Amino acid sequence: MILSRIRKHGQALVALGGAAALTATLVQPANAATHRSGDLAEQLQKTMTAQNFGDVLDTTPPGSAQARALAAQPESESGRPKHAPALSAAAATSIHQQPQVDVSVIELDTKGRPVSSGTVLMSPQYKNGVVVPVDKNLHTDGVRYRLWDTDQWDANNGQGTTDTVPGRENAPIDFMEPYPASIIKLMVGFGILQLVDKGTIKLSDTYAYTPTKASDRCEGATTRTIGEYFDRMITISDNGSACTLIKVMHDHGGVDWLNQQFQDLGLDMLQLKGTDPANGDWSPNVTMSSLDTAKLLMLINGVSGTAWTAPNGKPVTSGLLSKASREYFMKELGEQGWNNVLSTTNYCGYTYPTAGMPQRIAQRWIGADGTVTVNEDPTDGKYLYPVQPCQDAAEVTFAHKTGLTAFAAGDAGIVHSLPGKPKRDYIIVAFSNLGWRYQDTNRPDPGPQPAVNRTDKFATLGRVMDDYEAQR
């Protein structure tokens, strides 16, 4: 149970016309280990600044022929869309401004209760990062969140113009939140499992997906069980399955209900908006923030007692999902096939990308030769080297979901230590606009196969923050 007693984090000075002091909070549940004031937010800010996210190459510089060719393609949630223009470091230039990066870490005690949190935002306005102030409910009114728009980011100094949360016009921080990409599937999964808990649907139910409108993202008619769609959506990030499950939610009035529930819970930035009941497709209007996503993951992980208090004064608990549904969700997230952003175990044996957090991956992806195959596309899902050395050296499990487009890259998950390893229990979420449009300056050209379609700075971030948590 979260007590009302709060310890204040150290202050982070940010330029907002003048110097303003913003304070993050350390949540202090009963019988929980604590850091000294300010440690986590300060460590996260320091780690993010050290990554020098502005040191990447843009393969589609604004106004270039490559950028025009990419803009002509339909939006894709894939790392290697079939019809995208070829991208090469030879045609790239340095990114023209500091990227948008949003990262949160919530440390947990052994009962899943929050011990402390840190959220840091980076943008052209906050080049060294700004610590987000949160209250005892891990909620913030200190950020004026804006809807992502790539053209505005390119041409308007990273500034957005469309508010996503009303009433924040006077907030001290103004931030255009990166598009969450496939991490929206966490919201879909949460909604589907609530329908399961209500008895409205069963995971074993067979569902015939029959869209009445064509979509570049969604597939044609399919028939599978709800559980099969769920597994494909989470573990291989199958967009067709996500469309199907969104359509299932629409069939039962679940999308509008879920969006209202998120607002009632105080998860202002969790908005599954603009979905199409004809096929389950979604729009660029969907939003998530790292902080609210981390809080959603805290509920999925399981919290003893009250996780936080909602704006209406009611306690928020993990009872929003049954124990069986939470365990199922955690199992699916733990069997994530794409371990290639904050963790990079799939690339074990490669010289690039760098090693991320020391994660043990699910055995289901490891073949008789010891290599990982996530799908049957040899350019996308077949890795070259045996992963057993990294499995042997692993220290944590990472139940997570990745997201990637040309203009978005992120990862969101729950970390627990393996038996006998230094103890850590925490949630880490990262959103950014550094999708496969951008490449590292040290990326080999031609790059490794499968392609590394995101900067490996996130792998370093994951490793450094995990080292910090292991020593806390």
Secondary structure, DSSP 8 states (H G I E B T S, - for coil): -EEEEEEEEEEEEEESSSEEEEEEEEEEETT-----TTHHHHHHHHHHHHT-TT-EEESS-TTSHHHHHHHTS----SSS-TTS----GGG-EE-SS---EEEEEEEE-TTS-EEEEEEEEESSS-TT-EE----TTS--SSEEEE---HHHHHHTTT----BSSTT-TT-SEEEE----GGGGHHHHHHHHHHHHHTTS--TT-EEEE--SS--SSS-S-EEEEHHHHHHHHHHS--HHHHHHHHHHHHHTTHHHHHHHHHHHTT-TT-B--S--TTT----TT-B--HHHHHHHHHHHH--SS-SEE-TTS-EE-GGGS-HHHHHHHHHHHHT-S---SS--GGGTT-SSS---S-B---GGGB-TTS-BBSSS-TTTTB--S--HHHHHH--EEEEEEEEEETTEEEEEEEEEE-TTS---EEEEEEEES--TTEEETT--SS--SS---S-THHHHHHHHHHHHHHT-
